[in-house]
């Protein structure tokens, strides 16, 4: 018995020694890599983003002014108000974007190599652990900084002009936004009052409660360490969790800084409340209600007393049901409480959860955003190859998208192919009878396991609505083929007529209108998705792969490093 106890104690001592050695080694190597790689990666990101911001600023300003003057969505008083406030908004954009680029560049360049050194200890082979601890996060970080600059440039060069173009092309059927000159002084006063009240109040509350966040965070992590729960469940992840404990004060500082930063926009939003409610009194109520909401929100996160002692006046004329379909689990409870006083949840402070941590195995069960992106691109590639094999899509269509500035100029590949692929995913989910969305690898995305990403929420729920609408229509085979045709070529009637996929236009006008409406909504979702960061880069790579596939099938050898080669290839 004594030998067994001694053996157990020796094994525990060796394990503790290994963990301490691993943590110290990763800490030293990560810091060294951060000092060597951080300045290079950070400089690339900062110089690249700031160059894009300053280089495109005159063009962005001209586009914005032209859009405001041209659009029919705003009446003349509102246009004048926006144009008068445009210099302040432009200065705010320059200041915040440049400051954000510097902060992101320094943080990404230094901490990414550091964290990569700790993540290397998840490797099973001891030799691989040491090699990955040295190599990981070096060249990858530099390439990642270049990717961030490229994605940011895509948003500024492609996404923002598309958004402005959609505003300019608004039809008379769209409800115009109006403004009476009598409300302009109230809007200005409430905006200034929001800055004068909310920014200092948020700052004071955040600073006062930051020690509690620091202590309670350390308490939660220490408890997990002792009880081997959450991130400490697996020995390989203990070094990463140790880094979390070490860097927790930085998280607290970042949280306080974010609260102060967010309070600027929370205060300015009071002007929007005045415009929406057409009431100066409700604007004042909003300014003070936000302070109470913020205090109550931080109390909930820190497990303090419920509610707040601060006054929380009502700033909306009537209650509105905040759809429970857009919220799950604990978010649903919060949204219901927000409904008691306001139309929508106010901007909130970003505070890490201090609740019981999930284990690594539980975290793996949650679908990651990268899985959704990758699955969507794989579906587009599969359906694109099928359409190329059937001569429905051509190399000219792919070249047209590569030369185009946005999906509006090349609608077949830019909007039609993603809509066609999304329709395939929806129909596959309906046929399988699942509650959520069935991905290619038979993974079902539901409200419970979906990525906790606000961007995904903008598309996940509408996709479920479309799925339910298609299921309720109970489309026949002919109607399904017709939906496929309008999804792919709905924006190009000539090509739609040329594609003979053995379908007939539904005889009932109502039925045809319903199918076309579903197609338009799906196309609108895909166009909105194309404006998101990383989308254009990923989709461009996909189109080049399809072009290489078609060229290989045709026996044509070309290089796709530059779009300028497109004209040469077409001449050949």
C-alpha positions in Angstrom: 0.0 0.0 0.0 2.8 2.4 0.9 4.5 1.7 -2.4 1.3 2.4 -4.3 0.9 5.8 -2.5 4.6 6.7 -3.1 4.2 5.7 -6.8 1.0 7.9 -7.0 2.8 10.8 -5.3 5.7 10.5 -7.7 3.5 10.4 -10.7 1.6 13.5 -9.5 4.9 15.3 -8.8 6.2 14.4 -12.3 3.0 15.7 -13.8 3.1 18.9 -11.9 6.8 19.4 -12.8 6.0 18.8 -16.5 3.2 21.3 -16.4 5.4 24.0 -14.7 8.2 23.3 -17.2 5.8 23.5 -20.1 4.3 26.7 -18.9 7.6 28.4 -18.3 9.0 27.2 -21.6 6.0 28.4 -23.6 6.0 31.7 -21.6 9.6 32.4 -22.5 9.5 31.2 -26.1 6.2 32.9 -26.8 7.5 36.2 -25.4 10.7 35.9 -27.5 8.7 35.2 -30.6 6.4 38.1 -29.9 9.4 40.4 -29.6 10.8 39.2 -32.8 7.7 38.8 -35.0 5.4 41.3 -33.3 7.1 44.5 -34.7 7.1 43.1 -38.3 3.5 41.8 -38.2 2.2 44.8 -36.3 3.9 47.3 -38.7 2.4 45.5 -41.7 -1.0 45.7 -40.3 -0.8 49.3 -39.1 0.8 50.7 -42.2 -1.5 48.7 -44.5 -4.7 49.6 -42.8 -3.8 53.3 -42.2 -2.7 53.5 -45.8 -6.1 52.1 -47.0 -7.9 54.5 -44.7 -6.1 57.7 -45.7 -5.8 56.7 -49.4 -9.5 56.0 -49.8 -10.7 58.8 -47.5 -11.3 61.4 -50.2 -13.0 58.9 -52.4 -15.2 57.6 -49.6 -16.1 61.2 -48.6 -17.0 62.0 -52.2 -19.1 58.8 -52.6 -20.9 59.5 -49.4 -21.8 63.1 -50.3 -22.9 62.0 -53.8 -25.1 59.2 -52.3 -26.7 61.5 -49.7 -27.6 64.1 -52.4 -28.7 61.5 -54.9 -30.9 59.1 -52.8 -34.6 59.5 -52.4 -34.7 57.7 -49.1 -34.0 60.9 -47.2 -36.0 64.1 -47.5 -34.3 67.5 -47.9 -34.1 68.5 -44.2 -32.6 65.1 -43.3 -30.1 65.4 -46.1 -29.0 68.8 -44.8 -28.7 67.5 -41.3 -26.5 64.6 -42.4 -24.3 66.8 -44.6 -23.8 69.2 -41.7 -22.8 66.4 -39.4 -20.6 64.7 -42.0 -17.4 66.5 -41.1 -17.7 65.4 -37.5 -18.5 61.8 -38.5 -15.6 61.8 -40.9 -13.2 63.0 -38.2 -14.6 60.4 -35.8 -14.0 57.7 -38.5 -10.4 58.8 -39.1 -9.6 58.9 -35.4 -11.2 55.7 -34.3 -10.1 53.7 -37.3 -6.5 54.7 -37.1 -6.4 54.2 -33.3 -8.1 50.8 -33.7 -5.6 49.8 -36.4 -2.7 50.6 -34.1 -4.2 48.7 -31.1 -5.1 45.7 -33.3 -1.7 45.7 -34.9 0.2 45.8 -31.6 -2.1 43.2 -30.0 -2.2 40.8 -33.0 1.6 41.0 -33.7 2.7 40.4 -30.1 0.0 38.1 -28.6 -0.6 35.8 -31.6 2.9 34.3 -31.5 2.7 34.1 -27.7 -0.6 32.2 -27.7 0.7 29.9 -30.5 3.6 28.8 -28.3 1.1 27.6 -25.7 -1.2 25.9 -28.2 1.8 23.8 -29.4 1.5 21.7 -26.2 -1.6 20.1 -27.6 0.5 18.0 -29.8 0.9 14.5 -28.7 4.5 13.9 -29.8 7.0 15.5 -27.5 9.4 16.4 -30.3 6.5 18.0 -32.3 5.6 20.0 -29.2 9.0 21.6 -29.0 9.2 22.3 -32.8 5.7 23.7 -32.9 6.4 25.8 -29.9 9.3 27.4 -31.8 7.8 27.6 -35.3 4.1 28.2 -34.8 3.0 31.8 -34.8 6.0 33.2 -36.7 5.5 33.2 -40.4 1.8 32.5 -39.9 1.4 35.7 -38.0 3.1 37.7 -40.7 0.9 36.2 -43.3 -2.1 36.7 -41.1 -1.4 40.4 -40.8 -1.3 40.7 -44.6 -4.6 38.8 -44.8 -6.2 41.3 -42.3 -5.1 44.2 -44.5 -6.4 42.6 -47.6 -9.8 41.8 -46.0 -10.0 45.4 -44.7 -9.2 46.7 -48.1 -11.9 44.6 -49.7 -14.5 46.0 -47.3 -13.4 49.6 -48.0 -13.0 49.1 -51.8 -15.9 46.8 -52.6 -18.4 46.5 -49.8 -18.8 50.1 -48.9 -19.5 51.3 -52.5 -22.0 48.5 -52.9 -23.8 49.6 -49.8 -23.9 53.2 -51.0 -25.1 52.1 -54.4 -28.0 50.2 -52.8 -29.0 53.4 -51.0 -28.8 55.4 -54.2 -30.9 52.8 -56.1 -33.8 52.9 -53.7 -37.1 53.0 -55.4 -40.1 55.2 -54.6 -41.8 52.3 -53.0 -39.2 52.4 -50.1 -40.5 54.4 -47.2 -38.4 57.7 -47.1 -36.9 58.9 -43.9 -38.1 62.4 -43.0 -36.9 65.1 -40.6 -38.5 68.3 -39.5 -36.2 71.3 -38.9 -37.7 71.8 -35.5 -36.2 68.5 -34.3 -32.6 69.5 -35.4 -31.8 71.5 -32.2 -33.2 68.7 -30.0 -31.1 66.1 -31.8 -27.9 68.1 -31.3 -28.6 68.9 -27.7 -29.4 65.2 -26.8 -26.3 64.0 -28.6 -24.1 66.4 -26.6 -26.0 65.5 -23.4 -25.5 61.8 -24.1 -21.7 62.4 -24.4 -21.7 64.6 -21.2 -23.7 62.1 -19.1 -23.1 58.6 -20.5 -19.3 58.7 -21.1 -18.4 59.8 -17.5 -21.0 57.5 -16.0 -19.9 54.4 -17.9 -16.3 55.2 -17.1 -17.0 55.6 -13.3 -19.1 52.4 -13.2 -16.5 50.4 -15.2 -13.6 51.6 -13.1 -15.4 51.0 -9.8 -16.4 47.5 -10.7 -13.1 46.5 -12.5 -11.5 45.2 -9.2 -14.5 42.9 -8.7 -14.1 41.7 -12.2 -10.4 41.0 -11.6 -10.9 39.2 -8.3 -13.9 37.2 -9.4 -12.2 36.2 -12.7 -9.1 35.0 -10.8 -11.4 33.2 -8.4 -13.3 31.4 -11.2 -10.1 30.4 -12.9 -8.4 29.3 -9.7 -11.4 27.2 -8.8 -11.3 25.5 -12.2 -7.6 24.8 -11.7 -8.1 23.2 -8.3 -11.2 21.2 -9.4 -9.8 20.4 -12.9 -12.8 21.8 -14.6 -13.3 23.9 -17.7 -10.0 24.7 -19.5 -8.1 22.8 -16.9 -9.8 19.5 -17.5 -7.1 18.2 -19.9 -3.4 18.4 -19.0 -2.4 19.6 -22.5 -4.5 22.7 -22.1 -3.3 23.7 -18.6 -0.5 25.9 -20.0 -3.0 27.9 -22.1 -5.2 28.2 -19.0 -2.2 29.4 -17.0 -1.6 32.1 -19.6 -5.2 33.1 -19.2 -4.7 33.6 -15.4 -1.5 35.5 -16.1 -3.1 37.8 -18.7 -6.5 38.3 -16.9 -5.6 41.8 -15.8 -5.1 42.8 -19.4 -8.6 41.4 -20.2 -10.0 43.6 -17.4 -8.2 46.7 -18.7 -9.5 45.9 -22.2 -13.0 45.5 -20.9 -12.9 48.9 -19.1 -11.4 50.5 -22.3 -14.1 49.0 -24.4 -16.8 50.2 -22.0 -15.5 53.8 -22.3 -15.2 53.4 -26.1 -18.8 52.0 -26.4 -20.2 54.8 -24.2 -19.4 57.3 -26.9 -21.8 55.6 -29.3 -24.3 54.9 -26.6 -24.5 58.6 -25.8 -24.7 59.6 -29.5 -27.5 57.1 -30.1 -29.7 59.5 -28.0 -30.0 61.6 -31.1 -31.4 58.6 -33.0 -34.0 58.1 -30.2 -35.1 61.8 -30.6 -35.4 61.3 -34.4 -37.3 58.0 -34.0 -39.6 59.1 -31.2 -39.9 62.7 -32.3 -39.6 63.6 -28.6 -37.0 65.7 -26.7 -38.2 64.3 -23.4 -37.8 60.7 -24.5 -34.2 61.5 -25.6 -33.4 62.7 -22.1 -35.0 59.6 -20.7 -32.8 57.5 -22.9 -29.6 59.2 -21.7 -30.3 58.4 -18.1 -31.9 55.0 -18.8 -28.7 53.8 -20.4 -26.7 54.5 -17.3 -29.1 52.4 -15.3 -29.1 49.6 -17.9 -25.3 49.5 -17.9 -25.2 49.3 -14.1 -27.8 46.5 -14.1 -25.9 44.7 -16.9 -22.6 44.7 -15.0 -24.4 43.6 -11.8 -25.7 40.6 -13.7 -22.3 39.7 -15.1 -20.5 40.1 -11.7 -23.3 38.2 -9.8 -24.1 41.2 -7.6 -27.5 42.4 -6.5 -30.1 42.2 -9.3 -31.4 45.3 -10.8 -30.1 48.8 -10.1 -30.7 51.6 -7.7 -30.4 54.2 -10.5 -33.6 55.6 -12.1 -34.5 53.9 -15.4 -37.1 55.9 -17.2 -39.0 54.6 -20.2 -37.9 56.1 -23.5 -40.1 54.2 -26.0 -43.8 55.0 -26.6 -44.9 51.4 -26.6 -43.5 48.0 -25.9 -42.4 45.7 -28.7 -41.9 42.0 -28.6 -38.3 41.2 -29.1 -38.4 38.0 -31.1 -37.3 35.0 -29.1 -36.3 33.4 -32.4 -33.2 35.5 -32.4 -32.1 34.6 -28.9 -31.3 31.4 -27.2 -30.6 30.3 -23.6 -29.4 33.1 -21.4 -29.7 35.8 -24.1 -33.5 35.1 -24.3 -33.9 35.9 -20.6 -32.0 39.1 -21.0 -33.9 40.2 -24.0 -37.2 39.7 -22.1 -36.1 41.9 -19.3 -35.0 44.6 -21.7 -38.5 44.6 -23.3 -40.0 45.9 -20.1 -38.4 49.3 -20.6 -37.2 49.6 -24.2 -37.7 48.5 -27.8 -34.3 46.9 -28.2 -31.3 45.9 -26.0 -29.0 48.9 -25.6 -25.3 48.7 -26.4 -23.6 46.7 -23.7 -20.2 46.3 -22.1 -18.1 43.4 -23.3 -17.3 41.4 -20.2 -15.9 37.8 -20.2 -18.3 35.3 -18.6 -17.5 34.4 -15.0 -19.9 31.4 -15.0 -18.8 27.8 -14.9 -16.4 27.2 -17.7 -17.0 24.5 -20.3 -14.5 21.8 -20.8 -12.6 21.5 -24.1 -14.7 18.5 -25.2 -17.9 20.6 -24.6 -16.4 23.5 -26.6 -15.5 21.2 -29.5 -19.1 20.2 -29.8 -20.1 23.7 -30.7 -20.0 24.5 -34.4 -17.3 27.0 -35.2 -17.7 29.9 -37.6 -14.8 28.6 -39.7 -16.8 25.4 -40.2 -19.8 27.3 -41.5 -17.7 29.5 -43.9 -15.7 26.5 -45.1 -18.9 24.4 -45.7 -20.5 27.2 -47.6 -17.5 27.6 -49.9 -17.3 23.8 -50.4 -20.9 23.7 -51.4 -20.5 26.5 -53.9 -17.5 24.7 -55.3 -19.3 21.4 -55.7 -22.4 22.9 -57.3 -20.1 25.1 -59.5 -18.3 22.1 -60.8 -21.6 20.4 -61.5 -22.8 23.4 -63.5 -19.5 23.7 -65.4 -19.7 20.0 -66.3 -23.3 20.5 -67.6 -22.1 23.6 -69.5 -24.6 25.8 -67.6 -21.7 28.0 -66.3 -18.9 28.9 -68.6 -15.3 30.1 -68.2 -16.5 33.5 -69.4 -18.8 33.8 -66.4 -15.9 33.1 -64.1 -13.7 35.6 -65.8 -16.5 38.2 -65.7 -16.6 37.9 -61.9 -12.9 38.2 -61.5 -12.9 41.4 -63.6 -15.9 42.8 -61.8 -15.8 45.2 -58.8 -18.7 43.6 -57.0 -21.5 41.0 -57.4 -23.8 43.5 -59.1 -21.6 43.6 -62.1 -21.3 39.8 -62.4 -24.6 38.6 -60.9 -24.5 35.0 -62.3 -21.3 34.0 -60.4 -21.4 36.7 -57.7 -25.0 36.2 -56.5 -26.5 33.3 -58.6 -24.1 30.6 -57.7 -24.2 31.3 -53.9 -28.0 31.4 -54.1 -28.1 28.1 -56.0 -25.7 26.5 -53.4 -27.8 27.9 -50.5 -30.9 26.4 -52.1 -29.3 23.0 -52.3 -28.4 23.2 -48.6 -31.9 24.2 -47.6 -33.5 21.4 -49.7 -31.1 18.9 -48.3 -32.0 20.0 -44.8 -35.8 19.7 -45.6 -35.4 16.2 -47.1 -33.4 15.1 -44.0 -36.2 16.4 -41.7 -33.7 18.2 -39.4 -34.6 21.2 -37.2 -31.7 23.3 -38.3 -29.4 23.5 -41.3 -27.6 20.3 -42.5 -24.1 20.9 -43.7 -22.1 18.8 -46.2 -20.3 16.8 -43.5 -23.7 15.8 -42.0 -23.3 18.3 -39.2 -26.6 19.9 -38.1 -26.4 23.6 -37.1 -29.2 24.5 -34.7 -29.9 27.4 -32.3 -28.2 25.3 -29.5 -24.9 24.6 -31.2 -24.6 27.4 -33.7 -21.5 29.7 -33.4 -22.1 32.5 -31.0 -21.4 35.2 -33.6 -23.6 38.2 -34.2 -22.8 38.3 -37.9 -24.1 34.7 -38.3 -27.3 35.7 -36.5 -28.1 38.1 -39.3 -28.2 35.2 -41.8 -29.0 32.1 -39.8 -32.5 33.0 -38.7 -33.6 34.3 -42.2 -32.2 31.1 -43.7 -34.4 29.1 -41.3 -37.4 31.3 -42.3 -36.7 30.6 -45.9 -36.4 26.9 -45.2 -39.8 26.9 -43.5 -41.4 28.9 -46.3 -40.1 26.4 -48.9 -41.2 23.5 -46.8 -44.7 24.9 -46.4 -45.0 25.5 -50.2 -44.5 21.8 -50.9 -43.0 22.4 -54.3 -43.5 19.9 -57.1 -40.5 18.6 -59.1 -41.2 21.1 -61.9 -41.5 24.0 -59.4 -38.3 22.9 -57.7 -36.5 23.0 -61.1 -38.0 26.4 -61.7 -36.8 27.7 -58.3 -33.3 26.4 -59.2 -33.4 28.3 -62.5 -34.5 31.6 -61.0 -32.0 31.3 -58.2 -29.1 30.9 -60.6 -30.2 33.2 -63.5 -32.9 35.3 -62.0 -30.8 38.4 -62.5 -30.1 37.6 -66.1 -33.4 36.8 -67.9 -31.6 36.0 -71.2 -29.5 33.2 -69.7 -32.5 31.9 -67.8 -34.4 31.4 -71.0 -31.4 29.7 -72.6 -31.0 27.1 -69.7 -33.2 24.2 -70.6 -33.5 22.3 -67.3 -36.8 20.6 -68.2 -38.9 23.0 -66.1 -42.0 25.0 -67.0 -43.1 28.3 -65.5 -45.9 27.6 -63.0 -49.3 28.3 -64.6 -50.6 29.9 -61.4 -49.3 33.5 -61.2 -49.5 33.4 -57.4 -47.4 30.3 -57.3 -44.8 31.7 -59.7 -44.7 35.0 -57.6 -44.1 33.0 -54.4 -41.2 31.1 -55.9 -39.7 34.3 -57.4 -40.0 36.0 -54.0 -38.1 33.2 -52.3 -35.4 33.5 -55.0 -35.1 37.3 -54.5 -34.8 37.0 -50.7 -32.1 34.3 -51.2 -30.2 36.5 -53.6 -30.5 39.5 -51.3 -29.0 37.4 -48.4 -26.1 36.3 -50.6 -25.4 39.9 -51.7 -25.4 41.0 -48.1 -23.1 38.2 -47.2 -20.7 39.2 -50.0 -20.1 42.5 -48.1 -18.7 40.8 -45.0 -15.0 40.7 -44.3 -13.0 37.7 -45.6 -15.9 36.7 -47.9 -14.4 38.3 -51.1 -11.0 36.8 -50.5 -12.4 33.3 -49.9 -14.8 33.5 -52.8 -12.2 34.8 -55.2 -10.0 31.8 -54.3 -13.0 29.5 -55.0 -13.7 31.1 -58.4 -10.0 30.6 -59.3 -10.3 27.0 -58.3 -13.3 26.6 -60.5 -11.5 28.3 -63.4 -8.5 26.0 -63.0 -10.9 23.0 -62.9 -12.6 24.1 -66.2 -9.2 24.9 -67.8 -7.8 21.6 -66.9 -10.8 19.8 -68.3 -10.5 21.8 -71.5 -6.7 21.2 -71.7 -5.9 24.9 -71.3 -2.9 25.9 -69.1 -3.0 29.4 -67.7 -1.8 31.3 -64.6 -4.2 33.2 -62.4 -1.9 35.4 -60.6 -3.2 38.5 -62.3 -6.6 39.4 -63.7 -4.9 41.2 -66.5 -4.2 37.8 -68.1 -7.9 37.3 -68.6 -7.9 39.3 -71.9 -5.0 37.3 -73.2 -6.7 34.0 -72.4 -9.9 35.1 -74.0 -8.1 36.1 -77.2 -6.5 32.7 -77.3 
